[in-house]
Amino acid sequence: MTYEFLAEAKAEFWEAAERYESKEAGLGVRFRVEVAHVIERVVADPFLWRERPGGYRRVNCPVFPYFIAYFVRHEKIQFGSINALFSGLAFAVIFCSLYAQNRESKNHEERFKQESDKQSKNFQKQVELAALTSYADLTLALWQNNERHRDSERDAAQKEFWAKAAKARYDEMMKAREALEKLLKDFQVLQKS
């Protein structure tokens, strides 16, 4: 069976060999020898490694963190690339993971902000409701007091004074009731029939 290297695979191979040689004398040579042994194994039995999605096969180098990808086509082996096992793929996976985490974090932040705003509005409505309820209770108590005074008075002038006071309290009570009903309707507690 014959074999060939695609131009991209040759370039990657020499680039990696030079990089290893620049780090330590002789390391590039050891890398080239290891890749040569892997290629000899592939040529001896190209079907030993499983075919992956996309139709290629892949062999990991035993010492260096590289793999050699190849295709078997019509009695010919085409070596497509010599890649670092973790450099490109790991970077892509890490980048995708960080991107997804960033998006999820922004989604959580937005949901938290929306929920916080909603709770703040609800709290404000509860404060308004409590204030209006207290005001309505106070107005009712004052109106009842004015009614008692009016009914207990014998003097016509005093009776008229307490009647006017009761009327004023009653009007205040009705305004408070309308405001309370509007607030409850806005707060979706009271449904108008």
N, C-alpha and C positions, 0 to 999 in steps of 0.2 A: 504494500500500500504506500502511495506517495503522499507527501505533505508539503504544505506551503505556509508561509506567514503573511498575513495581511500587513500592509505598510504601517497601520496603526499599532499592531502588536510589536513590530520591530522597534518602532519609536519608543513605545512604553518600556520595552525590555532594556534598550540601551540607556534610556533616561534613569531607570531604577538602578542599573549596574553602576553608572557614573555617580549617582547619589550615594550609594553604599561605599564606593571606592573613596569618595571625598570625605566620608566619615572616618574611615579606617583603612589603611593600606591592606590590600588583599581581600577585603570584605566583598568588593564588587566581583572579584574572580570567583569567590565561593558562591555568590549568588548565581553567576552565569553557569557554573558547574551544576548547581542544584537544578536550575531550570532545564539544562541539557539532559539530566537524568530523568526528570519528569517527562520530557518530550520523548525520550527513548521508551519509557514505559507506555506512553499513549500510543506510539507507533507500533509497539509490540502487541498491544491488545486495546484498540480504541473503544471497544464496546464494554469494557470493564466498568466504566463509570456511567451512571444513569443519565438518561436524556432528560433535560429540564424543559419547562414550558418555554417555547420559543425555538426548540429544536437543537439547542447547544448542549454540550457536556462540559463538565468542569472538574479540574484536578487541583487540589490544594498542594502547595509546596510544603515539604515536611518541616523545614526550619524557618524559612523566611515567611512573613505574613502576606503571601501572594497566592493567587490562583491563576491557572491557565485555562482559558475558555477555548473550546474548539468545536467545529462542526465536522461530521463525517458525511461526505457527498460523493457518490459514485466512485468508490475506491480511492478517494482522496481525502486527506485530513487538512482542514483549513484552521490554522490557529488564529483566532480573532482578537484576543487581547490577553495581556498579562497585567492583572490588576492587583492592587493592594486589597487584601481581604476586607479590611475594616475602614480604610480611609474614605473612599468615595461613598460606599453604601452606608457606612455608619454615619458619615456626615449628613447624608440625605435623610436617614431615619431620625437622627437627632434634630435636624432642622425641622422636619415635618412634625415631630413630637413637640418641639418648642413652639412652633407656629400654632399647633392645635391647642396647646396649653394656654398660649397667649389669647387666642380667640375665646376659649372657655372662660378664662379669667375675666376678659372684657364682658362676656355675657353675664357672668356671675355679678360683676360690678354693676352692670346696668340693671339687672333684676333686683339687686340689693338697693340701688338708688330708687327704683320705682317703688319697691316695698316700703322703703323708709319714707318716701314722699307720701305714700298712701297712709301709712301709720300716722304721720304728722298731721295730715288732713283729718283723719279720723279722730285723733286726739283733740284737735282744734274744735271739731264738731261736738265732741263730748263735753268740752269745757263750755261751749256756747249752750248746749243743752242743759247742763247743770245750772248755769247762770240764769237761763230763762225759766227753768223749773223753780228755782229759788225765788226769782222775782215774781212769778205767778203765784206761788204759795204765800209770799209776803203780801202781795196785792189782795189776794183772797181774804187773808186774815184781817187786813185793814178794812176792806169792804164790809166784812161781817161785823167788825167792831163799829163801823159807822152806822150800819143798819140797826144794831142794838141800841146805840145812842139815840138814833132818830125815833125808834119805837118807844123808848123810855122817857123821852122829853114830853113835857106838857105845854111848854111855852112854844107858840107858833113860830117865832123867830128862830129859836134854837132848833126846832124841828126842821125848818127850811134849811138852816145852815147844815145840819147833819144829812139831810136829803141831798143837797148839792155835793157834799163831800162824798157821800155814798155813790152818787152818779159819776163823779170824777174817778173814784176808785174802780167802779164798774167799767168805765171806758178804758182805763189803764189795763184792767184785767183782760178785756176783750182784745186789746192791742197785743198784750203779752201772749194770749192764746193764739192769735193769728201768726205771730212770729214763731211761736213754738210749733204750730202745725206746719208752717213753711219749712222750718228746720228739720222736723221729723220727716216731711215728705222728701226734702233734698237728701236726707240721710237714709232714705228708703226704709224707714221704720213704720211710717203711717201711710197707708194706701187710701187715697180718696176714692169713695164709692160713687 
